[in-house]
Amino acid sequence: ALIIGASTLHLKGAYLAICTFAFSELFRLLLDNWVSLTNGANGIIIRFAPPPIGIPGLFRFEVGSRRSYYYLMFTFALVTVWFVRRLARSDLGRVLGAIRQDETLALTAGFDTRRYKLLAFTAGSMFAGLAGATYAPYLSYIAPDLFDVNETIYIMMIMMIGGIRSIWGPVWGSILLVSLPQALDITPLLRMIAYGLVLILVMIRMPDGLAGFLDRLVSRLRPGGTWFGQKA
């Protein structure tokens, strides 16, 4: 992230998105063809089976256990939300907010906007790397094709539907696009159709995502309330 960000963050908007897409796909193809390192499309079997850890009577974590990984990822999600909330309320967060609102004005005020954007880009990628590092031992298998461009688009849909400028946006997007279809046992075809329809509806009727919609709803019910729309 640090290397890619340093070479691409002078771009903006769609140009930055296309460039990062290209780097992602280029890196995937590189690993796919680097057979001596990654075993190509066949991937690598991960033989990582440490003994279970925990406190008797309180909790027990076991690699490969769905229940253990559920609580592990739930904890990571809580820590991530807490970290981002603290960051948004800090001096650094206020500078990043100013850059988002008007980068030219922030630059005129004396802030090195490129350095701040690189810091935010790298910090955000840190959490993605953490998710990938825990995902591989859970599957006991890793291959380049697990992280193709479709996964990137899927993650972007979660953010756009949830609310790209809200801390809680990815949470609501994940609930709608990941948890709800699994709970309802929707077939993959119907799931993709539903994703497309929901994305179109959100972009037309709720441009600030579900988090923004819920924030406006709460504000109407409780004047001055902003439960879900805290800016990220």
Steps between C-alpha positions, in 0.01 A plus 500: 500500500783738583672435166183513291365802687823694455476456123124545448358743757568798275202368301141569599156348463449238232863523388622391843245217511601371157869519586462309827282244320780454249762452770280245676443297186866529396613366836250213482619401153861521615433259786291277275794455264770481768452125531819436697373723781120467498445171312298703249127444472527186715589712800667396823365269767558659841591247765457717804341317790619633837334359811184677618555793732274661755392509861307194621139587563525842332606473137682268263654590163576229247637559149244379247204533736224715352379603843851605608553702183163665536595641839851585379374699200226660708769619741710632210196686366435664837866602532495641146187709565646622830829594333333689216269685741797609708686601186205704371485695827875565516695791352615271220139407426399865479783565254389204288143631511619840382689338212187309402291816501745723313853376431607828342398695809679253728812530285478878519475475879841336505413130528698247299191338353694235309664373820168492688327315217782248484469442874124441472544273196760288678306480828185389318692231313640373829155378602450332162832322546397387847178353358693312232754369750222348712299376199776275366545281813122469527476353147827303539558599139610810312515577128520819289158439345334537840563874472395581145343825382151374588591499869619860472174603331303314768679688779441831321129417471486438875654840566285688247174345618587542867632854462850583387535807723375343820682294759196273527452475123705182447325343799152556357618403153641173633178422685293556187727336241665223703301403808144544371535289179662220702224511758232490227689230304473688169641330190812659343307614190227672699766644729682675215172633357403631844844662542464684172149621578597614850805685367290683239237588761761631744682708239172661388312540827771486768826640358655506849412134560305317766692671780401843372138392456485360854664815634236718336227271631635524856535878465132527413399286795747658741610852399875537526557123494776351287533135594624336181631774276815613675735612227806294420 
